[in-house]
Amino acid sequence: MVHESDIFLAAVFGAGVASAAAGTLAYLRTRERRDHAGTAFVVITYSAALWAGLLGAQLLAGATDLGYALVLAKWVVATPIVTTALLFGLYYTGRGEWVTRRRVALLGVEPAVAAAMVVLNPGDLFFSAITVRSVFELPTYVAHPGPAFVAHLGYCALVGVGFVMLLAEAASRSSGPYRRQATTLALAACVPIATETVFVLDPAWLPRVDVTPVGFGASSLVLVFAMYRFDLFDVAPVAHETVFANLDDAILVVDESDRVLEANEAASEAFDVDGDAVGRDAEAVLPDVEETEALLDGEDAEFALGDVTEFVAGSAAEPTYFEATCESLGREGVRLLVFRDVTDRTRVERRFRAYVEHADDVIAVADADGVVRYISPAVEGVLGYDPETLEGEVITDYIHPDDRRSVAEPFAESLDRPGESIRVSFRVEHRDGGWRALDGVGVNRFHDPHVGGYLMTLRDETRRERYEQRLKVLTRVLRHDLRNELNVVLGYADVIASTGGEETADHARNIQRSAERLASLGERVRGVDETLRSTDHGGRPVDVVAVVEAVADRARDRFPAAEVTTDTEDDGRFAYADELLATAVWNLVENAARHHGGETPRVAVTTRCDGDTLELRVADDGPGIPDEDRAAVESGHETKLRHASGIGLWLVRWIVDGVDGELAFADGSDAGGDGLPFEDVGSVVVLRLRAAEGDRDAASVADQIEPWRVSVTGERPDGGGEGAAAGPFGPPSEPDGAPRVDDD
């Protein structure tokens, strides 16, 4: 026959087993977590299990000394449980930063004092008495509360209420299973609180025994159920709040039936879901597109939302683009869907793709073997091919046979030099069978994962090349015919000079000089055109002081009546230029000396270096450069009403522009006359160059001032005999040194 005592003992020991099982399961689920919520819970449940075991052993020991000792041990074990529960609540609800060693020590004072009072019980303060009572017909010791015991229970009640309030607050700010987790914990905590309250009230209809350990056992069973049903301790409410609910990414958790288990606020806003999406079919929440089905099947996807034909969801004025991923959460069929808003990135990508696809220039990417991996749609307008036709083809198969080597070799040489740019010009076969001239730049971008090959930008220069070819032919024909006709003029001028009087001979000599200047000008234009083809390279370090001194020496020889002075700084003597710098300086010095109009032209050349800029000035005391000449050269273009009288200043402008320099003019007080060897300043031409560091022996002065020599053929080209050559800086001097208009 089963007695009530057997049932009660079974309940007590069963509660101990349930508490121990709950603690063990909680340990297995939380052992890898960094917070201490799992540790606190294990301490609570194991303490409850030990409390239940001691209660059962006390009942079995009866009214013996062992039974008395077990009563005291039972209460010593029970004293820290409530305080530990408060620590668990703080960790579980995300307030772990509040738990410091100092505060834990302060919280441990009350349980330590209570445990000491249990053992010592001075003046019967903790227990007013410990008497033998019959509990379900089992004789055992029963403790009667004293003042300290009541105070301890009051402390436990306050802490218990605080613990329940923490869990209630966590439940209120959570949703879905996380709310159910916190609610279950709060309700489970109420069970031992209720049993302890009943023990203190001591109703007559119950035996005088504390059944709180049994209450903990019942709570443990509820918590074990919650661990399996609500994933208790897998994710705490605070984790859901801080890591899930507040994420900018839209997140859905779906089960094996594609039902939504959880959705954060970002998902509700992204998919325009009214109300809670939890419990609904995921296909009803997500956009009705093919990518949704693939995503639910476990594949990653990209899709858009908004006012577009194929992807319509929500009421966004513009499409919203998402990058979606699907990951398993470990449980069978449960998946985490993460939707990352990539709208900004996608719009930027599409904008630049539109730039590429609508540009007139052809943009292509080729691998190391010359196989085209990408080519922009512009190729159809330039070469007549569809981009799909050329992708996968070897680009050299379409290049003119005479140009293949000149294209392939520099690309092959740059293969081991990431980032290197190569200038290319070649002919490519058009779909109609003709040839198109392409010019552009290829850059080694194999190191860039977004390119992974040679990035080429090519422009159709067929029309330009044809125009230049026609212009070259016309210029050559013009020079040839002009020279022939000028030879005729010179011949008749000789006849007039030899047969006429003195006055007639003077007029004939003027005709001869004008004809000679025209003949020289034709060759001069050809030389300028050929020389300036090598500009626009940014320059290299050049010894500007050496150039200035060499030009000054040559000017003194050419114009003995002129006073040519130099004032240079040895520090900061190098600048980025090229061999044409001597030509530019000579043109300025020669113009100043030739067009002075006085008996003693004075020219001063100075250099000053100010940080990153080297300034070269050529000043004179002449009449100055005409305003219309300056205006045309400074603006960079000529009109019918505003143009320069010659090409000298234009040549200087082009040379300086080619090395990223600057040409400027100054007059009067702005010319800096205080530092010049003369007071009456006519004009000052300023060349500003980028300062550089260089080696004085890097290039000889001769290399810098002798690069351009224009030979003028034909009879009497300079008035000084057949075959005479122009000087290294420009056309020949006048035979009698007479001033003239700047025809350089």
LUMMAR-153098 format. One line per 3 residues: number of its first residue (from 1); for each residue x, y, z of C-alpha. Coordinates in Angstrom, 3 decimals, m for minus. Layout:
N
NUM	X,Y,Z  ...
//
This chain:
744
1	0.000,0.000,0.000  1.380,3.428,m0.993  1.457,5.942,1.832
4	1.333,9.711,1.570  4.882,9.881,2.840  6.083,7.747,m0.084
7	4.379,10.061,m2.562  5.851,13.139,m0.904  9.345,11.651,m0.810
10	9.041,10.705,m4.468  7.963,14.255,m5.288  10.901,15.705,m3.339
13	13.539,13.506,m4.944  11.871,13.883,m8.368  12.056,17.651,m7.984
16	15.777,17.315,m7.273  16.272,15.219,m10.400  14.243,17.683,m12.493
19	16.273,20.647,m11.211  19.559,18.847,m11.885  18.404,17.881,m15.381
22	17.398,21.457,m16.161  20.771,22.715,m14.941  22.669,20.155,m17.003
25	20.719,20.977,m20.168  21.222,24.686,m19.586  24.967,24.128,m19.160
28	25.167,22.249,m22.465  23.363,25.087,m24.254  25.304,27.959,m22.714
31	28.822,26.630,m22.180  30.155,28.496,m25.247  28.436,31.796,m24.465
34	30.525,34.634,m23.109  27.880,36.043,m20.779  27.274,34.452,m17.331
37	23.507,33.964,m17.582  23.919,30.234,m18.164  26.356,29.911,m15.246
40	23.938,31.674,m12.881  21.058,29.475,m14.024  23.108,26.319,m13.462
43	23.993,27.485,m9.929  20.289,28.104,m9.190  19.065,24.759,m10.475
46	21.878,22.723,m8.907  21.312,24.512,m5.592  17.612,23.716,m5.858
49	18.458,20.090,m6.633  20.752,19.921,m3.587  18.072,21.598,m1.457
52	15.564,18.962,m2.541  18.018,16.162,m1.876  18.772,17.451,1.632
55	15.022,17.776,2.347  14.439,14.187,1.297  17.397,12.965,3.338
58	16.108,14.925,6.358  12.726,13.259,6.126  14.360,9.843,5.913
61	16.721,10.585,8.844  13.787,11.445,11.125  14.193,13.061,14.577
64	17.881,12.246,14.903  21.036,14.271,15.214  21.618,13.679,11.509
67	18.140,14.959,10.805  18.885,18.087,12.831  22.139,18.683,10.947
70	20.363,18.202,7.621  17.827,20.887,8.566  20.633,23.402,9.035
73	22.455,22.296,5.878  19.233,22.587,3.874  18.768,26.231,4.850
76	22.449,27.098,4.288  22.153,25.803,0.720  18.923,27.734,0.133
79	20.171,31.185,1.246  22.080,32.241,m1.961  19.496,31.016,m4.503
82	17.456,34.197,m4.732  20.509,36.453,m5.000  21.878,34.236,m7.763
85	18.511,34.472,m9.513  18.827,38.271,m9.532  22.271,37.994,m11.179
88	20.784,35.651,m13.776  18.046,38.155,m14.532  20.563,40.956,m15.010
91	22.694,38.909,m17.402  19.715,37.509,m19.304  18.129,40.909,m19.928
94	21.351,42.507,m21.170  22.412,44.352,m18.030  25.590,42.376,m17.478
97	27.681,45.559,m17.425  25.988,46.438,m14.106  27.357,43.253,m12.531
100	30.789,44.197,m11.190  32.882,42.396,m8.626  32.149,45.064,m6.046
103	28.401,44.775,m6.542  28.502,40.978,m6.504  30.387,41.156,m3.211
106	27.755,43.504,m1.794  24.955,41.206,m2.960  26.731,38.277,m1.338
109	26.723,39.894,2.119  23.083,39.064,2.896  23.280,35.349,1.929
112	26.561,34.986,3.846  25.070,36.595,6.996  21.924,34.481,6.647
115	23.965,31.287,6.321  25.951,32.204,9.430  22.736,32.952,11.305
118	21.396,29.519,10.291  24.396,27.776,11.787  24.860,29.961,14.878
121	21.268,31.147,15.485  22.308,33.592,18.209  19.502,34.332,20.674
124	17.055,32.354,18.538  17.042,35.269,16.053  16.921,33.187,12.919
127	14.929,30.215,14.196  12.651,30.832,17.149  12.605,27.067,17.682
130	13.331,23.767,15.950  10.831,21.145,17.009  9.891,17.612,16.022
133	6.719,17.448,13.959  4.958,14.745,11.993  5.001,15.351,8.258
136	2.905,12.856,6.371  3.369,10.518,9.322  7.148,10.998,9.200
139	8.743,12.414,12.380  11.157,15.210,11.439  12.604,18.476,12.638
142	10.735,21.611,11.615  12.236,25.100,11.963  10.031,27.949,13.156
145	10.865,31.398,11.718  12.488,33.962,13.972  12.877,37.712,13.320
148	16.041,37.309,11.254  14.442,34.531,9.236  11.443,36.740,8.473
151	13.789,39.545,7.468  15.668,37.158,5.191  12.418,36.042,3.601
154	11.421,39.673,3.117  14.733,40.330,1.362  14.162,37.269,m0.813
157	10.673,38.474,m1.680  11.927,41.879,m2.784  14.703,40.338,m4.863
160	12.228,37.854,m6.339  9.877,40.647,m7.350  12.772,42.522,m8.964
163	13.748,39.372,m10.837  10.212,38.901,m12.159  10.031,42.569,m13.206
166	13.264,42.262,m15.185  11.831,39.303,m17.071  8.506,41.048,m17.606
169	10.273,44.074,m19.067  12.300,41.833,m21.382  9.086,40.128,m22.507
172	7.432,43.480,m23.252  10.232,44.648,m25.582  10.618,41.299,m27.345
175	8.410,39.487,m29.797  7.680,36.001,m31.042  9.488,33.129,m29.311
178	11.716,35.540,m27.424  8.718,37.067,m25.697  7.512,33.582,m24.833
181	10.931,32.739,m23.400  10.916,35.680,m21.008  7.272,35.098,m20.060
184	7.947,31.451,m19.277  10.910,32.339,m17.060  8.834,34.905,m15.152
187	5.998,32.442,m14.550  8.437,29.708,m13.518  9.983,32.069,m10.956
190	6.566,32.677,m9.424  6.181,29.018,m8.381  8.981,28.878,m5.717
193	8.026,32.375,m4.586  4.481,31.167,m3.980  5.580,28.022,m2.074
196	7.928,30.038,0.139  5.097,32.478,0.888  2.806,29.598,1.885
199	5.496,28.255,4.229  5.783,31.611,5.979  1.993,31.957,6.316
202	1.804,28.392,7.769  m1.868,27.577,6.947  m3.444,24.962,9.205
205	m4.500,22.725,6.361  m0.899,22.068,5.249  1.860,20.212,7.064
208	4.543,22.422,8.630  7.180,21.801,5.955  8.835,24.006,3.294
211	7.976,22.537,m0.121  9.907,25.216,m2.063  12.353,22.600,m3.438
214	9.359,20.849,m4.965  8.307,24.187,m6.460  11.747,24.540,m8.038
217	11.361,21.072,m9.490  8.049,22.013,m11.089  9.610,25.189,m12.486
220	12.510,23.158,m13.873  10.117,20.959,m15.831  8.534,24.063,m17.352
223	11.961,25.435,m18.278  13.056,22.164,m19.881  9.926,22.378,m22.030
226	10.798,25.980,m22.889  14.321,24.989,m23.913  12.935,22.668,m26.546
229	9.837,24.590,m27.548  11.043,28.202,m27.443  14.818,27.671,m27.866
232	15.437,28.989,m24.364  19.120,29.945,m23.944  19.791,29.557,m27.661
235	19.160,33.277,m28.106  18.366,35.561,m25.214  15.823,38.404,m25.529
238	18.617,40.978,m25.240  20.387,39.366,m28.197  17.150,39.520,m30.143
241	16.724,43.182,m29.239  20.256,44.364,m29.978  21.399,41.975,m32.695
244	18.141,41.138,m34.450  15.448,43.752,m33.980  17.712,46.790,m34.442
247	19.606,45.546,m37.488  19.337,47.655,m40.626  19.132,44.479,m42.688
250	15.684,42.959,m43.147  15.569,39.531,m41.483  13.042,36.709,m41.592
253	13.213,33.352,m39.798  11.150,30.644,m41.497  10.456,27.035,m40.539
256	10.364,23.875,m42.603  6.858,24.786,m43.851  8.021,28.249,m45.010
259	6.067,29.861,m42.197  7.543,33.052,m40.742  8.750,32.451,m37.186
262	10.235,35.908,m36.681  10.567,39.189,m38.590  12.359,42.339,m37.515
265	11.074,45.851,m38.032  13.311,46.410,m41.039  11.674,43.439,m42.798
268	8.192,44.786,m42.085  9.148,48.149,m43.569  10.989,46.699,m46.572
271	8.153,44.390,m47.610  5.348,46.760,m46.545  3.808,44.177,m44.215
274	0.822,45.404,m42.222  0.864,43.964,m38.719  2.929,41.077,m37.490
277	4.319,38.823,m40.209  4.889,35.992,m37.728  2.838,32.934,m38.596
280	2.219,33.938,m42.194  3.435,32.101,m45.278  6.796,33.490,m46.378
283	5.695,33.567,m50.015  2.856,35.890,m49.010  5.303,38.245,m47.287
286	8.100,38.263,m49.866  7.786,39.645,m53.431  6.080,37.419,m55.959
289	9.184,36.838,m58.100  11.212,33.823,m59.188  14.047,34.775,m56.841
292	11.782,34.253,m53.825  11.247,30.595,m54.659  14.984,30.092,m55.165
295	15.716,31.827,m51.875  13.313,29.592,m49.933  15.013,26.605,m51.570
298	18.263,27.678,m49.898  19.866,29.656,m52.735  21.196,33.214,m52.509
301	19.487,35.763,m54.743  19.335,39.392,m55.831  16.114,41.206,m56.647
304	14.455,44.593,m56.582  11.316,46.073,m55.112  9.420,49.073,m56.327
307	7.764,50.458,m59.410  9.278,48.119,m61.946  7.358,45.730,m64.151
310	8.864,42.462,m63.045  9.366,43.285,m59.360  6.415,45.063,m57.792
313	6.177,45.235,m54.014  5.307,48.001,m51.619  4.772,51.609,m52.622
316	8.345,52.833,m53.112  8.656,55.616,m55.670  11.915,54.074,m56.914
319	13.084,50.457,m56.907  14.809,49.176,m53.786  17.465,46.573,m54.480
322	18.276,43.738,m52.077  20.986,41.141,m51.831  19.431,38.142,m50.098
325	21.101,35.191,m48.386  19.663,32.037,m46.852  21.365,30.185,m43.984
328	20.341,27.206,m41.906  19.979,27.787,m38.165  20.828,24.213,m37.247
331	17.343,22.951,m36.546  15.886,20.936,m39.385  14.122,23.196,m41.860
334	14.608,26.454,m39.928  16.319,29.093,m42.087  17.522,32.650,m41.615
337	16.758,34.955,m44.548  18.831,38.141,m44.562  17.994,40.945,m47.015
340	20.721,43.563,m47.336  19.720,46.848,m48.916  22.191,47.453,m51.756
343	20.182,50.206,m53.433  22.937,52.827,m53.263  25.581,50.431,m54.504
346	23.364,49.132,m57.295  22.419,52.609,m58.452  26.082,53.633,m58.573
349	26.939,50.476,m60.507  24.086,51.035,m62.945  25.005,54.694,m63.345
352	28.599,53.868,m64.263  27.426,50.999,m66.429  25.238,53.504,m68.278
355	28.234,55.814,m68.664  30.221,52.975,m70.213  27.419,51.646,m72.395
358	26.459,55.068,m73.787  29.964,56.470,m74.248  31.254,56.991,m77.781
361	34.635,55.532,m76.819  35.066,51.776,m76.855  35.909,50.252,m73.470
364	37.226,46.704,m73.463  38.849,44.195,m71.116  41.193,41.518,m72.441
367	43.130,38.783,m70.678  46.830,37.989,m70.998  46.198,36.018,m74.198
370	44.360,38.909,m75.821  40.949,37.279,m75.460  38.202,39.872,m75.118
373	36.318,39.391,m71.863  34.191,42.509,m72.154  33.599,45.193,m74.737
376	31.173,48.093,m74.516  28.222,48.559,m76.893  30.013,51.509,m78.527
379	31.959,48.973,m80.591  28.891,48.442,m82.753  28.911,52.066,m83.883
382	32.689,52.122,m84.361  33.396,48.725,m85.928  29.937,47.351,m86.765
385	30.187,44.258,m84.524  27.808,43.247,m81.759  29.613,43.094,m78.400
388	28.618,39.436,m78.084  30.402,38.680,m81.356  33.752,39.989,m80.134
391	33.602,38.689,m76.554  35.655,35.508,m76.413  37.580,36.406,m79.574
394	41.313,37.179,m79.737  41.611,40.898,m80.359  44.788,40.646,m82.444
397	42.852,38.636,m85.062  41.029,41.856,m85.938  44.085,44.147,m85.896
400	45.856,45.037,m89.133  48.772,42.619,m89.683  51.249,45.518,m89.877
403	50.138,46.789,m86.444  49.899,43.542,m84.482  53.491,43.462,m83.271
406	53.467,47.119,m82.176  50.353,46.406,m80.088  51.221,42.995,m78.660
409	54.790,43.742,m77.565  54.118,46.644,m75.148  51.196,44.784,m73.606
412	53.331,41.697,m73.076  56.121,43.783,m71.532  53.701,45.407,m69.062
415	52.242,42.103,m67.882  54.479,42.098,m64.787  53.928,45.799,m64.042
418	50.482,46.285,m62.450  48.925,49.670,m63.049  51.153,50.575,m66.002
421	49.491,52.546,m68.818  50.320,52.000,m72.468  49.475,54.329,m75.342
424	48.310,52.390,m78.390  47.380,53.293,m81.950  46.404,50.646,m84.471
427	44.042,49.779,m87.273  41.136,47.381,m86.771  39.069,45.654,m89.418
430	35.504,46.953,m89.709  32.669,44.535,m90.288  32.241,45.972,m93.787
433	35.851,45.010,m94.620  37.443,48.438,m94.264  39.902,49.590,m91.614
436	39.371,51.985,m88.742  42.174,53.775,m86.907  41.822,53.451,m83.108
439	43.837,55.364,m80.547  43.704,54.981,m76.781  45.210,53.734,m73.566
442	45.533,50.249,m72.107  46.091,49.771,m68.372  47.302,46.616,m66.631
445	44.515,45.892,m64.096  45.149,42.203,m63.495  45.620,42.977,m59.789
448	42.120,44.474,m59.585  39.558,41.722,m58.869  36.828,43.836,m60.468
451	38.700,43.974,m63.794  41.210,41.124,m63.924  42.797,42.047,m67.246
454	43.911,44.848,m69.541  41.446,47.736,m69.400  41.446,49.567,m72.732
457	39.786,52.832,m73.691  39.816,53.301,m77.466  38.647,56.179,m79.636
460	37.944,56.144,m83.345  40.540,58.466,m84.865  39.874,57.529,m88.478
463	38.444,60.902,m89.414  41.207,62.767,m87.594  43.926,60.763,m89.304
466	42.331,61.284,m92.689  42.009,65.002,m91.959  45.649,65.216,m90.862
469	46.715,63.326,m93.952  44.791,65.706,m96.218  46.130,68.709,m94.285
472	49.678,67.418,m94.585  49.335,66.992,m98.340  47.748,70.417,m98.763
475	50.454,72.042,m96.627  53.201,70.377,m98.619  51.622,71.436,m101.907
478	51.145,74.967,m100.583  54.793,75.238,m99.476  55.992,73.821,m102.781
481	53.910,76.191,m104.880  54.684,79.140,m102.612  58.420,78.460,m102.857
484	58.265,78.160,m106.642  56.341,81.396,m107.024  58.646,83.195,m104.575
487	61.635,82.064,m106.616  60.006,83.725,m109.605  59.463,86.892,m107.567
490	63.087,86.840,m106.426  64.267,86.414,m110.023  62.265,89.380,m111.274
493	63.434,91.420,m108.270  67.040,90.740,m109.283  66.278,91.882,m112.811
496	64.615,95.057,m111.552  67.502,95.780,m109.174  70.113,95.365,m111.924
499	68.345,97.380,m114.631  66.739,100.202,m112.649  68.086,103.187,m110.850
502	69.123,103.499,m107.188  65.572,104.126,m105.957  64.297,101.208,m107.992
505	67.058,98.999,m106.561  65.932,99.869,m102.991  62.386,98.829,m103.812
508	63.676,95.610,m105.347  65.678,94.778,m102.219  62.527,95.264,m100.098
511	60.704,92.874,m102.411  63.534,90.376,m102.040  63.509,90.546,m98.240
514	59.745,90.040,m98.068  59.945,87.087,m100.438  62.775,85.568,m98.430
517	60.770,85.911,m95.200  57.791,84.186,m96.812  59.999,81.327,m98.027
520	61.541,80.962,m94.574  58.123,81.081,m92.937  56.913,78.067,m94.907
523	59.808,75.962,m93.695  59.402,77.453,m90.215  55.784,76.258,m90.002
526	56.825,72.770,m91.053  59.532,72.679,m88.382  57.168,73.908,m85.661
529	54.576,71.276,m86.566  57.088,68.423,m86.542  58.742,69.577,m83.332
532	55.583,70.105,m81.284  54.397,66.565,m82.000  56.711,65.447,m79.193
535	55.213,67.758,m76.555  52.413,67.145,m74.029  54.489,64.706,m71.987
538	54.793,66.631,m68.717  58.522,67.210,m69.081  61.618,65.967,m67.272
541	64.097,67.747,m64.971  65.996,70.346,m67.018  68.755,72.698,m65.876
544	66.956,75.994,m66.524  69.930,78.135,m65.469  72.162,76.425,m68.023
547	69.558,77.018,m70.728  69.271,80.708,m69.812  73.050,81.255,m69.863
550	73.426,79.456,m73.184  70.613,81.471,m74.789  72.098,84.718,m73.456
553	75.522,83.862,m74.913  73.977,83.088,m78.293  71.966,86.334,m78.233
556	75.089,88.397,m77.495  76.769,86.844,m80.531  73.743,87.355,m82.770
559	72.941,90.897,m81.595  76.241,92.610,m80.653  74.513,95.957,m80.066
562	72.122,94.488,m77.481  72.757,94.311,m73.725  71.647,90.860,m72.584
565	71.964,90.236,m68.836  71.028,87.285,m66.655  70.171,87.033,m62.960
568	69.722,83.421,m61.905  69.625,81.465,m58.648  71.826,78.430,m58.326
571	69.455,76.960,m55.740  66.343,75.741,m57.437  67.763,75.704,m60.941
574	65.871,72.633,m62.176  62.304,72.492,m63.497  60.145,70.097,m65.481
577	60.650,71.002,m69.155  62.227,69.509,m72.261  64.726,70.334,m74.987
580	62.268,72.837,m76.485  62.657,75.168,m73.500  65.708,76.706,m75.216
583	63.563,77.390,m78.281  60.945,79.159,m76.159  63.495,81.322,m74.325
586	65.306,82.153,m77.551  62.101,83.305,m79.234  61.423,85.702,m76.359
589	64.985,87.064,m76.245  65.251,87.357,m80.019  61.913,89.172,m80.333
592	62.946,91.598,m77.596  66.257,92.366,m79.334  64.980,92.394,m82.920
595	61.861,94.528,m82.416  63.320,97.055,m79.994  63.529,99.924,m82.502
598	66.429,101.625,m80.692  70.190,101.527,m80.994  70.875,99.540,m77.790
601	68.211,96.970,m76.960  68.373,95.831,m73.342  67.084,92.390,m72.353
604	67.164,90.837,m68.857  66.504,87.140,m68.142  65.908,86.169,m64.499
607	64.964,82.988,m62.653  63.465,82.628,m59.197  62.307,79.492,m57.427
610	59.467,79.813,m54.917  58.661,76.443,m53.414  57.114,74.269,m56.109
613	57.314,76.850,m58.905  60.312,78.099,m60.871  59.603,81.438,m62.552
616	61.602,82.495,m65.613  61.176,86.141,m66.732  62.323,87.785,m69.966
619	62.101,91.593,m69.690  63.034,94.329,m72.175  62.925,98.108,m72.469
622	61.279,98.111,m75.862  57.814,99.199,m76.994  56.178,96.096,m75.543
625	54.145,93.313,m77.088  50.983,94.493,m78.884  47.805,94.042,m76.855
628	46.100,92.048,m79.601  49.017,89.594,m79.688  48.896,89.116,m75.923
631	45.111,88.758,m75.818  45.096,86.080,m78.505  47.899,84.029,m76.947
634	46.530,84.337,m73.381  43.036,83.223,m74.453  44.410,80.254,m76.362
637	42.554,80.912,m79.616  42.351,83.467,m82.394  39.402,85.210,m84.033
640	39.037,87.456,m87.055  39.191,90.467,m84.766  41.801,89.185,m82.339
643	44.895,87.363,m83.547  48.678,87.432,m83.163  50.897,88.816,m85.911
646	53.192,85.771,m85.965  53.762,82.309,m84.561  56.603,83.172,m82.132
649	54.434,83.699,m79.041  52.208,80.796,m80.027  55.273,78.568,m80.169
652	56.255,79.640,m76.643  52.710,79.004,m75.435  52.610,75.519,m76.952
655	56.011,74.551,m75.567  55.079,75.673,m72.047  51.661,73.991,m72.200
658	53.339,70.759,m73.254  55.206,70.540,m69.933  52.240,71.658,m67.766
661	53.632,75.157,m67.366  52.059,78.611,m67.592  52.674,81.655,m69.820
664	51.878,85.145,m68.459  52.629,88.783,m69.240  53.464,91.789,m67.049
667	53.950,95.485,m67.714  55.168,98.567,m65.869  54.883,98.326,m62.089
670	53.653,94.752,m62.334  56.811,93.717,m64.127  59.058,93.916,m61.098
673	61.266,96.658,m62.533  63.054,97.299,m59.266  65.165,94.202,m59.758
676	66.016,94.889,m63.423  69.155,96.646,m64.763  66.984,99.280,m66.491
679	64.075,101.464,m65.407  61.928,101.750,m68.521  60.311,98.340,m68.789
682	58.549,97.623,m72.034  57.149,94.170,m71.319  57.902,91.095,m69.288
685	57.029,87.572,m70.398  56.789,85.112,m67.509  57.210,81.343,m67.824
688	56.116,79.403,m64.731  57.410,75.848,m64.560  57.103,73.110,m61.967
691	60.260,73.000,m59.867  62.179,69.729,m59.874  65.210,68.073,m58.390
694	67.853,67.093,m60.898  71.455,66.288,m61.643  73.435,69.044,m63.304
697	75.162,66.448,m65.451  71.939,64.705,m66.454  71.706,66.518,m69.807
700	74.226,68.730,m71.489  73.359,72.303,m72.406  73.961,71.497,m76.049
703	71.271,68.829,m75.908  68.859,71.393,m74.552  69.487,74.244,m76.984
706	70.266,72.437,m80.254  67.271,70.138,m80.785  65.575,72.060,m83.566
709	67.361,73.249,m86.673  65.313,74.273,m89.708  67.148,74.215,m93.025
712	65.764,76.440,m95.765  66.439,75.319,m99.284  66.190,77.271,m102.468
715	67.915,80.300,m103.824  68.824,83.173,m101.509  66.774,81.953,m98.504
718	68.209,84.502,m96.058  69.821,87.101,m98.179  73.231,85.759,m97.347
721	73.942,83.221,m100.018  72.688,79.883,m101.214  72.011,77.068,m98.810
724	72.342,79.215,m95.696  70.717,77.638,m92.696  68.472,79.139,m90.070
727	69.839,79.467,m86.555  69.147,76.832,m83.946  66.385,78.928,m82.339
730	64.481,80.224,m85.336  64.643,81.638,m88.854  67.661,83.499,m90.185
733	68.369,87.071,m89.162  67.740,89.972,m91.465  70.776,90.641,m93.665
736	71.042,94.206,m92.484  69.595,93.824,m88.966  66.576,95.932,m89.905
739	63.640,95.596,m87.470  60.578,93.738,m88.702  57.199,92.502,m87.584
742	57.265,89.256,m85.586  56.890,86.678,m88.311  58.298,83.888,m86.180
//
